[in-house]
Amino acid sequence: MIKNILLSCISSLVFTLFASTVLADIYKHTDDNGVVTYSNLKSKGAIKLNIANDGDSSNASEQSEQASPRSKPRQSSNDFPRVDANTQTQRDAKRQSILESELKAEKAALSLAKEAYALEAAKPEIARQKNSDGTVSTYRNMAKFNEKMKPLQAEVDNHQNNIELLQKELNGMR
């Protein structure tokens, strides 16, 4: 027993010592659209980052950006393209129109989902069983009924959730 505990402690200590020194090479790739991807696998155009053992990678990232011929300068908020008020108003009106049409479609889909739920709820799952005395017993199979109703309820819930989210989005625009 003591031998097992001692062996476990020694193996934990060895694992801790070696695990802290294991590092993977990290590569940074910036595509034509400016999307940056970090990976442990080298790909075409990727730059290997020089990350220090203590985890300080602040200047390693800066060094790799300077070395990258394809890296683009970062845009400040002043360089970001501006849209005039009229264009933004038109965009907002179009977005609101799209959201309102989506809301209308979701309400129609919710109505259909509720109708399907009500229709199936009116049809109980009935099972018949022949008794030993020759009579037949009829009972509701609730497990089968609940199994049938569960996806219908999920569809109703999904449409209700979509309606709430669309209304929240529309209320945020007003």
Backbone as a printed PyTorch tensor [residue, N CA C, xyz], in Angstrom:
tensor([[[  0.8180,  -1.1870,   0.0000],
         [  0.0000,   0.0000,   0.0000],
         [  0.8690,   1.2620,   0.0000]],

        [[  1.8400,   1.3050,   0.9270],
         [  2.7440,   2.4530,   1.0020],
         [  3.5810,   2.5350,  -0.2660]],

        [[  3.9380,   1.3800,  -0.7800],
         [  4.7320,   1.3350,  -2.0090],
         [  3.9510,   1.9530,  -3.1710]],

        [[  2.6630,   1.6530,  -3.2600],
         [  1.8180,   2.2160,  -4.3200],
         [  1.6690,   3.7240,  -4.1920]],

        [[  1.5060,   4.2000,  -2.9720],
         [  1.3810,   5.6440,  -2.7410],
         [  2.6850,   6.3380,  -3.1070]],

        [[  3.7990,   5.7720,  -2.6890],
         [  5.1070,   6.3470,  -2.9840],
         [  5.3500,   6.3740,  -4.4870]],

        [[  5.0230,   5.2780,  -5.1700],
         [  5.1810,   5.2110,  -6.6200],
         [  4.2930,   6.2400,  -7.3200]],

        [[  3.0830,   6.4170,  -6.8280],
         [  2.1600,   7.4000,  -7.3940],
         [  2.6940,   8.8180,  -7.2170]],

        [[  3.2180,   9.1300,  -6.0470],
         [  3.7780,  10.4680,  -5.7910],
         [  4.9860,  10.7400,  -6.6780]],

        [[  5.8670,   9.7540,  -6.8220],
         [  7.0600,   9.9350,  -7.6520],
         [  6.6730,  10.1420,  -9.1120]],

        [[  5.7100,   9.3370,  -9.6040],
         [  5.3100,   9.4930, -11.0030],
         [  4.6250,  10.8420, -11.2340]],

        [[  3.8600,  11.3190, -10.2580],
         [  3.2310,  12.6380, -10.3780],
         [  4.2790,  13.7350, -10.4250]],

        [[  5.3000,  13.6140,  -9.5990],
         [  6.3710,  14.6020,  -9.5690],
         [  7.1220,  14.6240, -10.8930]],

        [[  7.4630,  13.4570, -11.4220],
         [  8.1670,  13.3700, -12.7020],
         [  7.3030,  13.9550, -13.8230]],

        [[  6.0380,  13.6040, -13.8300],
         [  5.1350,  14.1240, -14.8520],
         [  5.0550,  15.6450, -14.7920]],

        [[  4.9510,  16.2010, -13.5880],
         [  4.8690,  17.6530, -13.4120],
         [  6.1270,  18.3440, -13.9230]],

        [[  7.2770,  17.7730, -13.6400],
         [  8.5320,  18.3820, -14.0840],
         [  8.6410,  18.3970, -15.6050]],

        [[  8.2800,  17.2930, -16.2460],
         [  8.4230,  17.2180, -17.6920],
         [  7.2880,  17.9140, -18.4330]],

        [[  6.1050,  17.9460, -17.8640],
         [  4.9570,  18.5580, -18.5370],
         [  5.1390,  20.0620, -18.6590]],

        [[  5.8050,  20.6720, -17.7120],
         [  5.9770,  22.1150, -17.7620],
         [  6.9870,  22.5420, -18.8230]],

        [[  7.8330,  21.6310, -19.2810],
         [  8.8340,  22.0100, -20.2710],
         [  8.4150,  21.6920, -21.6910]],

        [[  7.2660,  21.0620, -21.8800],
         [  6.8110,  20.6940, -23.2160],
         [  6.1210,  21.8940, -23.8480]],

        [[  6.5890,  22.2940, -25.0170],
         [  5.9790,  23.3920, -25.7560],
         [  5.7690,  22.9650, -27.2000]],

        [[  4.6990,  23.4150, -27.7800],
         [  4.4400,  23.1380, -29.1910],
         [  4.7850,  24.3890, -29.9910]],

        [[  5.1810,  24.1980, -31.2320],
         [  5.3980,  25.3400, -32.1090],
         [  4.0430,  25.9160, -32.4780]],

        [[  3.9390,  27.2260, -32.4500],
         [  2.6910,  27.9060, -32.7870],
         [  2.9420,  28.7370, -34.0440]],

        [[  2.0050,  28.6300, -34.9930],
         [  2.1080,  29.3490, -36.2560],
         [  0.9410,  30.3030, -36.3920]],

        [[  1.2190,  31.4480, -37.0120],
         [  0.1970,  32.4640, -37.2410],
         [  0.0940,  32.6820, -38.7430]],

        [[ -1.1400,  32.6490, -39.2410],
         [ -1.3810,  32.8620, -40.6670],
         [ -2.4510,  33.9270, -40.8300]],

        [[ -2.1960,  34.9100, -41.6850],
         [ -3.1760,  35.9400, -42.0080],
         [ -3.5500,  35.7590, -43.4710]],

        [[ -4.8490,  35.5350, -43.7510],
         [ -5.2630,  35.3090, -45.1370],
         [ -5.4900,  36.6290, -45.8660]],

        [[ -5.9180,  36.5520, -47.1190],
         [ -6.0990,  37.7470, -47.9490],
         [ -7.1590,  38.6880, -47.3860]],

        [[ -8.1060,  38.1610, -46.6230],
         [ -9.1650,  38.9870, -46.0560],
         [ -8.7890,  39.5520, -44.6910]],

        [[ -7.5850,  39.2700, -44.2230],
         [ -7.1260,  39.7830, -42.9460],
         [ -7.5050,  38.9170, -41.7640]],

        [[ -8.0520,  37.7340, -42.0120],
         [ -8.4330,  36.8260, -40.9330],
         [ -7.1770,  36.1230, -40.4180]],

        [[ -6.9620,  36.2090, -39.1050],
         [ -5.7770,  35.6290, -38.4800],
         [ -6.1470,  34.2710, -37.9030]],

        [[ -5.3040,  33.2640, -38.1940],
         [ -5.4980,  31.9130, -37.6760],
         [ -4.2290,  31.4670, -36.9750]],

        [[ -4.3790,  30.9310, -35.7560],
         [ -3.2590,  30.3900, -35.0090],
         [ -3.4000,  28.8690, -35.0190]],

        [[ -2.2940,  28.1670, -35.1950],
         [ -2.3420,  26.7070, -35.2410],
         [ -1.0100,  26.1240, -34.8050]],

        [[ -1.0390,  24.8460, -34.4510],
         [  0.2040,  24.1460, -34.1530],
         [  0.7210,  23.4280, -35.3960]],

        [[ -0.0080,  23.5440, -36.5070],
         [  0.3950,  22.9440, -37.7720],
         [  0.8540,  24.0340, -38.7330]],

        [[  1.9940,  23.8300, -39.3550],
         [  2.5170,  24.8150, -40.2940],
         [  1.7150,  24.7400, -41.5850]],

        [[  1.3360,  25.8890, -42.1000],
         [  0.6330,  25.9500, -43.3770],
         [  1.3220,  26.9820, -44.2600]],

        [[  0.9640,  27.0070, -45.5290],
         [  1.5990,  27.9060, -46.4840],
         [  1.3780,  29.3550, -46.0590]],

        [[  2.4570,  30.1020, -45.9430],
         [  2.3970,  31.5130, -45.5750],
         [  2.3440,  31.7560, -44.0710]],

        [[  2.3790,  30.7130, -43.2600],
         [  2.3030,  30.8720, -41.8090],
         [  3.6670,  31.2530, -41.2470]],

        [[  3.6530,  32.0310, -40.1880],
         [  4.8650,  32.4860, -39.5110],
         [  4.9520,  31.7790, -38.1660]],

        [[  6.1300,  31.2140, -37.8540],
         [  6.3260,  30.5800, -36.5560],
         [  6.5140,  31.6720, -35.5110]],

        [[  5.7360,  31.5690, -34.4230],
         [  5.8430,  32.5410, -33.3440],
         [  6.8930,  32.0700, -32.3590]],

        [[  7.6960,  33.0000, -31.8700],
         [  8.7070,  32.6930, -30.8690],
         [  8.1200,  33.0240, -29.5060]],

        [[  7.6210,  32.0000, -28.8380],
         [  6.9670,  32.2050, -27.5570],
         [  7.9360,  31.7800, -26.4640]],

        [[  8.1430,  32.6710, -25.5020],
         [  9.0650,  32.4040, -24.3980],
         [  8.4690,  31.3600, -23.4740]],

        [[  9.3320,  30.6580, -22.7300],
         [  8.8810,  29.6060, -21.8170],
         [  7.9800,  30.1190, -20.7100]],

        [[  8.1480,  31.3820, -20.3130],
         [  7.3380,  31.9040, -19.2230],
         [  5.9510,  32.3220, -19.6910]],

        [[  5.6370,  32.0940, -20.9700],
         [  4.3070,  32.4020, -21.4830],
         [  4.1790,  33.8150, -21.9900]],

        [[  5.2540,  34.6220, -21.9170],
         [  5.1860,  35.9980, -22.3950],
         [  5.3940,  36.0060, -23.8950]],

        [[  4.3130,  36.2310, -24.6330],
         [  4.3970,  36.2150, -26.0960],
         [  4.1240,  37.5870, -26.6810]],

        [[  4.2180,  38.6330, -25.8750],
         [  3.8480,  39.9610, -26.3500],
         [  4.7460,  40.4290, -27.4890]],

        [[  6.0580,  40.3060, -27.3640],
         [  6.9260,  40.7840, -28.4340],
         [  7.1040,  39.7490, -29.5230]],

        [[  6.8040,  38.4790, -29.2600],
         [  6.8870,  37.4590, -30.3060],
         [  5.8490,  37.7240, -31.3790]],

        [[  4.6750,  38.1370, -30.9760],
         [  3.6140,  38.4390, -31.9250],
         [  3.9860,  39.6580, -32.7680]],

        [[  4.5560,  40.6520, -32.1160],
         [  4.9620,  41.8550, -32.8440],
         [  6.0760,  41.5380, -33.8410]],

        [[  7.0350,  40.6730, -33.4510],
         [  8.1270,  40.3170, -34.3480],
         [  7.6000,  39.5950, -35.5890]],

        [[  6.6570,  38.6880, -35.3970],
         [  6.1570,  37.9320, -36.5380],
         [  5.3580,  38.8230, -37.4750]],

        [[  4.6490,  39.8390, -36.9410],
         [  3.8900,  40.7340, -37.8120],
         [  4.8380,  41.5920, -38.6470]],

        [[  5.9630,  41.9800, -38.0640],
         [  6.9100,  42.7810, -38.8240],
         [  7.5730,  41.9350, -39.9050]],

        [[  7.7860,  40.6610, -39.6500],
         [  8.4500,  39.7900, -40.6060],
         [  7.5220,  39.3460, -41.7240]],

        [[  6.2190,  39.4210, -41.5060],
         [  5.2600,  38.9380, -42.4970],
         [  5.1210,  39.9300, -43.6460]],

        [[  5.4050,  39.4970, -44.8890],
         [  5.2660,  40.4230, -46.0070],
         [  3.7990,  40.6870, -46.3520]],

        [[  2.8940,  39.7870, -45.9330],
         [  1.4890,  39.9350, -46.3110],
         [  0.6600,  40.5980, -45.2320]],

        [[  1.2580,  40.8740, -44.0760],
         [  0.4440,  41.4490, -43.0070],
         [  0.0780,  42.8850, -43.3680]],

        [[ -1.1560,  43.2360, -43.0060],
         [ -1.6740,  44.5680, -43.3160],
         [ -1.5920,  45.4200, -42.0660]],

        [[ -1.4060,  46.7120, -42.2140],
         [ -1.3950,  47.5620, -41.0280],
         [ -2.7860,  47.5760, -40.3890]],

        [[ -2.8210,  47.6450, -39.0890],
         [ -4.1040,  47.6750, -38.3860],
         [ -4.7950,  49.0040, -38.6440]],

        [[ -6.1250,  48.9170, -38.8370],
         [ -6.8880,  50.1390, -39.0480],
         [ -7.3130,  50.6950, -37.6990]],

        [[ -7.1380,  51.9740, -37.5430],
         [ -7.6470,  52.6040, -36.3420],
         [ -9.0950,  53.0010, -36.6050]],

        [[ -9.7830,  53.4020, -35.5820],
         [-11.1890,  53.7740, -35.7590],
         [-11.3320,  54.9740, -36.6980]],

        [[-10.2950,  55.8170, -36.7750],
         [-10.3650,  56.9610, -37.6880],
         [-10.2590,  56.5210, -39.1460]],

        [[ -9.5650,  55.4060, -39.4050],
         [ -9.4150,  54.9040, -40.7640],
         [-10.6020,  54.0650, -41.2070]],

        [[-11.4600,  53.6990, -40.2700],
         [-12.5770,  52.8190, -40.5920],
         [-13.5620,  53.5570, -41.4970]],

        [[-14.0490,  52.8810, -42.5370],
         [-14.9470,  53.5710, -43.4680],
         [-16.2160,  54.0600, -42.7860]],

        [[-16.5980,  55.2470, -43.1150],
         [-17.7890,  55.8740, -42.5520],
         [-18.9170,  55.8130, -43.5690]],

        [[-20.1420,  55.7820, -43.0580],
         [-21.3320,  55.7720, -43.9030],
         [-22.1350,  57.0180, -43.5480]],

        [[-22.6340,  57.6900, -44.5670],
         [-23.4070,  58.8980, -44.2840],
         [-24.7400,  58.5170, -43.6370]],

        [[-25.3790,  59.4550, -42.9780],
         [-26.5920,  59.2040, -42.2010],
         [-27.7230,  58.6670, -43.0700]],

        [[-27.8680,  59.1710, -44.2800],
         [-28.9480,  58.7250, -45.1710],
         [-28.7760,  57.2500, -45.5360]],

        [[-27.5470,  56.8630, -45.8790],
         [-27.2790,  55.4640, -46.2250],
         [-27.5370,  54.5660, -45.0270]],

        [[-27.1080,  54.9940, -43.8380],
         [-27.3300,  54.1930, -42.6370],
         [-28.8150,  54.0660, -42.3360]],

        [[-29.5810,  55.1360, -42.5360],
         [-31.0300,  55.0910, -42.3180],
         [-31.6810,  54.1040, -43.2700]],

        [[-31.2340,  54.0920, -44.5320],
         [-31.7750,  53.1470, -45.5090],
         [-31.4350,  51.7070, -45.1110]],

        [[-30.2200,  51.4910, -44.6620],
         [-29.8070,  50.1440, -44.2260],
         [-30.6310,  49.6910, -43.0260]],

        [[-30.8240,  50.6040, -42.0760],
         [-31.6060,  50.2590, -40.8900],
         [-33.0520,  49.9390, -41.2610]],

        [[-33.6320,  50.7110, -42.2020],
         [-35.0140,  50.4770, -42.6340],
         [-35.1260,  49.1140, -43.3270]],

        [[-34.1350,  48.7810, -44.1480],
         [-34.1510,  47.4700, -44.8310],
         [-34.0150,  46.3400, -43.8120]],

        [[-33.1260,  46.5110, -42.8680],
         [-32.9400,  45.4970, -41.8290],
         [-34.2160,  45.3130, -41.0230]],

        [[-34.8710,  46.4320, -40.6790],
         [-36.1220,  46.3560, -39.9310],
         [-37.1950,  45.6470, -40.7580]],

        [[-37.2440,  45.9440, -42.0450],
         [-38.2100,  45.2940, -42.9260],
         [-37.9750,  43.7850, -42.9830]],

        [[-36.7180,  43.3840, -43.0830],
         [-36.3750,  41.9520, -43.1120],
         [-36.7770,  41.2800, -41.8060]],

        [[-36.4500,  41.9300, -40.6830],
         [-36.7960,  41.3590, -39.3800],
         [-38.3110,  41.2480, -39.2070]],

        [[-39.0490,  42.2510, -39.6820],
         [-40.5090,  42.1980, -39.5800],
         [-41.0890,  41.0810, -40.4370]],

        [[-40.5220,  40.8560, -41.6250],
         [-41.0230,  39.7580, -42.4590],
         [-40.6660,  38.3980, -41.8370]],

        [[-39.4980,  38.3030, -41.2310],
         [-39.1290,  37.0720, -40.5300],
         [-40.0600,  36.8360, -39.3410]],

        [[-40.4150,  37.9040, -38.6340],
         [-41.3260,  37.7920, -37.5050],
         [-42.6950,  37.3110, -37.9650]],

        [[-43.1700,  37.8520, -39.0640],
         [-44.4640,  37.4400, -39.6150],
         [-44.4310,  35.9620, -40.0060]],

        [[-43.3540,  35.5240, -40.6360],
         [-43.2200,  34.1180, -41.0350],
         [-43.1460,  33.2060, -39.8140]],

        [[-42.4410,  33.6370, -38.7710],
         [-42.3410,  32.8340, -37.5450],
         [-43.6890,  32.7210, -36.8480]],

        [[-44.4700,  33.8030, -36.8670],
         [-45.7970,  33.7540, -36.2470],
         [-46.7010,  32.7830, -37.0000]],

        [[-46.6040,  32.7840, -38.3340],
         [-47.3940,  31.8360, -39.1330],
         [-46.9430,  30.4030, -38.8550]],

        [[-45.6400,  30.1910, -38.7720],
         [-45.1090,  28.8490, -38.4800],
         [-45.5120,  28.4030, -37.0730]],

        [[-45.5430,  29.3350, -36.1120],
         [-45.9750,  29.0090, -34.7550],
         [-47.4350,  28.5820, -34.7620]],

        [[-48.2570,  29.2890, -35.5110],
         [-49.6740,  28.9410, -35.6040],
         [-49.8540,  27.5240, -36.1540]],

        [[-49.1060,  27.1960, -37.2130],
         [-49.1770,  25.8490, -37.7910],
         [-48.6690,  24.7910, -36.8090]],

        [[-47.6160,  25.1060, -36.0890],
         [-47.0650,  24.1700, -35.1150],
         [-48.0500,  23.9210, -33.9760]],

        [[-48.7320,  24.9750, -33.5390],
         [-49.7300,  24.8090, -32.4820],
         [-50.9150,  23.9790, -32.9790]],

        [[-51.3180,  24.1860, -34.2400],
         [-52.4090,  23.3820, -34.8130],
         [-52.0050,  21.9050, -34.8710]],

        [[-50.7900,  21.6290, -35.3160],
         [-50.3160,  20.2420, -35.3870],
         [-50.2630,  19.6280, -33.9970]],

        [[-49.8450,  20.4010, -33.0140],
         [-49.7840,  19.9090, -31.6440],
         [-51.1860,  19.5680, -31.1390]],

        [[-52.1350,  20.4920, -31.3510],
         [-53.5090,  20.2710, -30.8930],
         [-54.1360,  19.0640, -31.5940]],

        [[-53.8790,  18.9150, -32.8810],
         [-54.4250,  17.7980, -33.6440],
         [-53.9180,  16.4660, -33.0980]],

        [[-52.6240,  16.3810, -32.8450],
         [-52.0490,  15.1400, -32.3230],
         [-52.4160,  14.9150, -30.8570]],

        [[-52.6060,  15.9950, -30.1000],
         [-52.9930,  15.8530, -28.6940],
         [-54.3930,  15.2620, -28.5740]],

        [[-55.2260,  15.4990, -29.5800],
         [-56.5930,  14.9730, -29.5700],
         [-56.6350,  13.4860, -29.9260]],

        [[-55.5140,  12.9430, -30.3900],
         [-55.4410,  11.5280, -30.7630],
         [-54.6020,  10.7720, -29.7330]],

        [[-55.2590,  10.2530, -28.7040],
         [-54.4710,   9.5270, -27.6910],
         [-53.9570,   8.2030, -28.2490]],

        [[-52.8440,   7.7970, -27.7350],
         [-52.2780,   6.5040, -28.1170],
         [-52.9700,   5.4390, -27.2650]],

        [[-53.7110,   4.5780, -27.9200],
         [-54.4860,   3.5660, -27.2140],
         [-53.9000,   2.1920, -27.4980]],

        [[-53.8350,   1.3970, -26.4530],
         [-53.3550,   0.0230, -26.5920],
         [-54.4460,  -0.9030, -26.0760]],

        [[-54.5670,  -2.0150, -26.7220],
         [-55.5380,  -3.0300, -26.2960],
         [-54.7630,  -4.2850, -25.8850]],

        [[-55.2460,  -4.8800, -24.8190],
         [-54.5800,  -6.0670, -24.3030],
         [-55.6410,  -7.1290, -23.9960]],

        [[-55.3820,  -8.3170, -24.4780],
         [-56.3020,  -9.4200, -24.2180],
         [-55.9760, -10.0290, -22.8580]],

        [[-56.9840, -10.0930, -22.0190],
         [-56.8200, -10.6260, -20.6670],
         [-56.9300, -12.1470, -20.6820]],

        [[-56.5120, -12.7590, -19.5960],
         [-56.5460, -14.2250, -19.4910],
         [-57.9740, -14.7800, -19.4860]],

        [[-58.9380, -13.9400, -19.0620],
         [-60.3220, -14.4100, -19.0420],
         [-61.0310, -14.2080, -20.3830]],

        [[-60.3050, -13.7260, -21.4050],
         [-60.8620, -13.5540, -22.7420],
         [-61.3790, -12.1600, -23.0280]],

        [[-61.4420, -11.3040, -22.0160],
         [-61.8890,  -9.9250, -22.2460],
         [-60.7170,  -9.0990, -22.7560]],

        [[-61.0430,  -7.9360, -23.3170],
         [-60.0150,  -7.0340, -23.8460],
         [-60.0080,  -5.7690, -23.0120]],

        [[-58.8370,  -5.3750, -22.5500],
         [-58.6720,  -4.1230, -21.8000],
         [-58.0770,  -3.0670, -22.7190]],

        [[-58.5980,  -1.8940, -22.5970],
         [-58.1040,  -0.7640, -23.3800],
         [-57.4960,   0.2560, -22.4140]],

        [[-56.3300,   0.7410, -22.7260],
         [-55.6990,   1.7440, -21.8840],
         [-54.8790,   2.6910, -22.7550]],

        [[-54.6040,   3.8610, -22.1830],
         [-53.7830,   4.8520, -22.8900],
         [-52.3260,   4.5180, -22.6910]],

        [[-51.5840,   4.5510, -23.7900],
         [-50.1450,   4.3230, -23.7330],
         [-49.4730,   5.6910, -23.6080]],

        [[-49.2970,   6.1380, -22.3630],
         [-48.7710,   7.4890, -22.1160],
         [-47.3270,   7.6570, -22.5870]],

        [[-46.5440,   6.6050, -22.4760],
         [-45.1470,   6.7210, -22.9160],
         [-45.0820,   6.9940, -24.4140]],

        [[-45.8880,   6.2680, -25.1770],
         [-45.9010,   6.4670, -26.6270],
         [-46.4950,   7.8360, -26.9820]],

        [[-47.5230,   8.2520, -26.2370],
         [-48.1420,   9.5560, -26.4570],
         [-47.1270,  10.6760, -26.1960]],

        [[-46.4240,  10.5830, -25.0810],
         [-45.4290,  11.6080, -24.7460],
         [-44.2940,  11.6320, -25.7590]],

        [[-43.9080,  10.4580, -26.2390],
         [-42.8610,  10.3820, -27.2620],
         [-43.3020,  11.0700, -28.5510]],

        [[-44.5810,  10.9290, -28.8780],
         [-45.1330,  11.5610, -30.0830],
         [-45.2360,  13.0730, -29.9030]],

        [[-45.5700,  13.5220, -28.6940],
         [-45.8180,  14.9410, -28.4510],
         [-44.5420,  15.7570, -28.2160]],

        [[-43.4880,  15.0900, -27.7860],
         [-42.2450,  15.8010, -27.4400],
         [-41.6840,  16.6150, -28.6130]],

        [[-41.5110,  16.0490, -29.8300],
         [-40.9830,  16.8770, -30.9240],
         [-41.9490,  17.9830, -31.3570]],

        [[-43.2490,  17.7370, -31.2100],
         [-44.2220,  18.7790, -31.5580],
         [-44.1200,  19.9530, -30.5860]],

        [[-43.9390,  19.6440, -29.2990],
         [-43.7760,  20.7020, -28.3010],
         [-42.4610,  21.4530, -28.5300]],

        [[-41.4250,  20.7230, -28.9020],
         [-40.1250,  21.3620, -29.1700],
         [-40.2360,  22.3300, -30.3480]],

        [[-41.0140,  21.9620, -31.3470],
         [-41.2010,  22.8570, -32.4950],
         [-41.9600,  24.1170, -32.0870]],

        [[-42.9990,  23.9640, -31.2750],
         [-43.7420,  25.1320, -30.7760],
         [-42.8010,  26.0220, -29.9620]],

        [[-42.0270,  25.4180, -29.0640],
         [-41.0930,  26.1870, -28.2320],
         [-40.0550,  26.9140, -29.0790]],

        [[-39.5670,  26.2570, -30.1170],
         [-38.5640,  26.8550, -30.9990],
         [-39.1250,  28.1030, -31.6940]],

        [[-40.3420,  28.0010, -32.2150],
         [-40.9430,  29.1610, -32.8840],
         [-41.2200,  30.2890, -31.8890]],

        [[-41.6690,  29.9440, -30.6830],
         [-41.9080,  30.9770, -29.6660],
         [-40.6070,  31.6820, -29.2940]],

        [[-39.5310,  30.9230, -29.1670],
         [-38.2270,  31.5100, -28.8620],
         [-37.7620,  32.4310, -29.9900]],

        [[-37.9300,  31.9840, -31.2400],
         [-37.5390,  32.8170, -32.3820],
         [-38.3280,  34.1190, -32.4000]],

        [[-39.6180,  34.0500, -32.0860],
         [-40.4530,  35.2550, -32.0610],
         [-39.9640,  36.2100, -30.9800]],

        [[-39.6620,  35.6860, -29.8070],
         [-39.1520,  36.5390, -28.7200],
         [-37.8550,  37.2260, -29.1230]],

        [[-36.9470,  36.4760, -29.7490],
         [-35.6590,  37.0590, -30.1520],
         [-35.8330,  38.1090, -31.2440]],

        [[-36.7130,  37.8490, -32.2120],
         [-36.9620,  38.8390, -33.2660],
         [-37.6050,  40.1050, -32.6970]],

        [[-38.5520,  39.9450, -31.7640],
         [-39.1700,  41.1110, -31.1520],
         [-38.1560,  41.9050, -30.3380]],

        [[-37.2680,  41.2060, -29.6520],
         [-36.2200,  41.8870, -28.8860],
         [-35.3120,  42.6800, -29.8250]],

        [[-34.9530,  42.0660, -30.9510],
         [-34.1070,  42.7460, -31.9280],
         [-34.8080,  43.9720, -32.5110]],

        [[-36.0790,  43.8230, -32.8290],
         [-36.8460,  44.9640, -33.3670],
         [-37.0180,  46.0680, -32.3310]],

        [[-37.2480,  45.6990, -31.0840],
         [-37.3860,  46.7120, -30.0290],
         [-36.0860,  47.4760, -29.8160]],

        [[-34.9540,  46.8270, -30.0380],
         [-33.6660,  47.4890, -29.9080],
         [-33.4010,  48.4950, -31.0230]],

        [[-34.1030,  48.3430, -32.1300],
         [-33.9140,  49.2620, -33.2590],
         [-34.7360,  50.5440, -33.1000]],

        [[-35.8030,  50.4660, -32.3360],
         [-36.7450,  51.5980, -32.2380],
         [-36.3190,  52.5940, -31.2400]]])
